[in-house]
Amino acid sequence: MSQLGWLWSYLKGNRSRLVAGIFFSAVSSAMIIINPMLSQQLIDNVIIPANTEPLIRLLIIMFCATVIRLSLRYIMHMWLESESNVAMSEIRSHMFRIVQNQDYKFLGRFPTGNLMTRMTQDLDRLRHTVSWVSFMFVDSVVQFVFTFIFLIFINWQLALCLTAVTPFILLVSRQYLKVIRPRFVLLRQKLTSLGTVVTENIDGNRVVKAFAREDYEIEKFEKHNKEFRDVSRENAIIAAKYNPILDALSQVLVIITLIMGGIFLIREQMSPGQYLAFSSLTWSLANPLRMLATILSDVERYNASATMLREVIEAPEGISDTPNSTEMKERPSGGIEFKNVNFSIGGSSILEDISFKINPGETLGILGSTGSGKTSLINLLIHSYEPDSGQVLLDGVQVEKYTLSSLRRNIGLAMQDVFLFSDAVKGNIAYGRPELDEQTIVKCAVQSDSDSFIKEMENGYQTLVGERGVGLSGGQRQRIALARALAISPSILILDDTTSAVDSETEQYIQEQLRSLDFSCTKIIIAQRISSFRGADQILVMDKGKIIERGKHEDLLALKGFYYHIWSLQYGVDFDATEAGNV
């Protein structure tokens, strides 16, 4: 499908007004010949013979034609601008829904800055194409065709003399198009890279400052900025080379009219009125040809932007509801089972033959080195990925048989890398359940030990949190994230290193609160600190995608394996297993 055909398929609800606007553009362009035609009669039938009888009628017709033409162009501009904005808004909403429903693999392909550029500047380029380029193209073609036909009727010899320049204009335009097409694609790629650098720098501003890498980031930005500038400047230079040639060729039409028209007028093969009409309409032949380079440039910019947008819109669909998936009608009890699960990404094995079971209401601890596959277990449970083989079950049913929304509504997730929205503290806690009353929100904050510092803020729970939680410590952000997870009263609560940034006393308080929740909840605790697993019903020790040890705290210490080694390092003592069971 061509790029224009692709765009047309996304203008379903706006086609009628867009077509009507383009039709009005064509009609108003065709009307360009009316006033020169009446001017011809005014010269030949009124002024030269000094006959004032048809003067008033001709002037009224000229006035009415002008008003009608201007009215049509006003309606045309209003409809094209209005409907193009509506259409682009709908496409942007469609793209946003696509991004929301895609999985982690998709977001890995398209960085934040990349997507932002596509959903703003590229879509604005499409809007410009719909509202202005389409109008200019139709306007130029219709204007040229009707003017040429009218000039043929006036003096076909002179009209054919003018068309002798047209092949040269088309030849230059074709060469310009050939040169500029790849340049606009390159320019678009440089713009995307520049946007990615800016977005990453803003998101990672704290890291940049922590490592005093401002100069490095400025240098990196300048590199991408200069690349974009150089390509943009080179494109402008190319346009500067071809535009004067096209402009000069179009001005040749005026010269031909002056010379050849003057000869025909002297030989009385044209009347003064016809010569005036011919002279005034020469612009209507020259301007469409002069605008050709601009229109072609905009079309190529559109093609580059449309290609970028189609990459997002037509990207392979990620994890989604299967045809036979069902909505959870009741709150699940929280029983979890992994059966012989194997999982890989890009050919690299992440999990190998993982099998374990958690009964409803139990607590599972997961310990392992970085890259051991701990977080991948969680991603499989919430169906962000699908296993290569094996089954992930919730209450005895494979998770892919539940709709994604109903599955994830019952799972509370608090991660180490906390993201807080630019909203009040209250809004961040109640993000999963906006209808929560303030009493429940405060209760969740108390359970996560965040109520105390929230009350000390300037506006308490109404205090606006900066983007990504700027202004809060790492521990404070983690506790608000835990309150957000508790606020949905989940059947399964997953804490992925959620208390890594809090002190031991706070961690112990949170654990006591989690043991006394007023709703049944299966807990999965991923952590590096042994103290986080206090009271866990089962602990898994993972390494290189495999479960290498499993059991309760005392059992794992008795094995004198990896778990025991970590415990010894953290506590700085070397008790035997019997003594350690009391720690």
Disulfide bonds with the S-S distance in Angstrom:
none
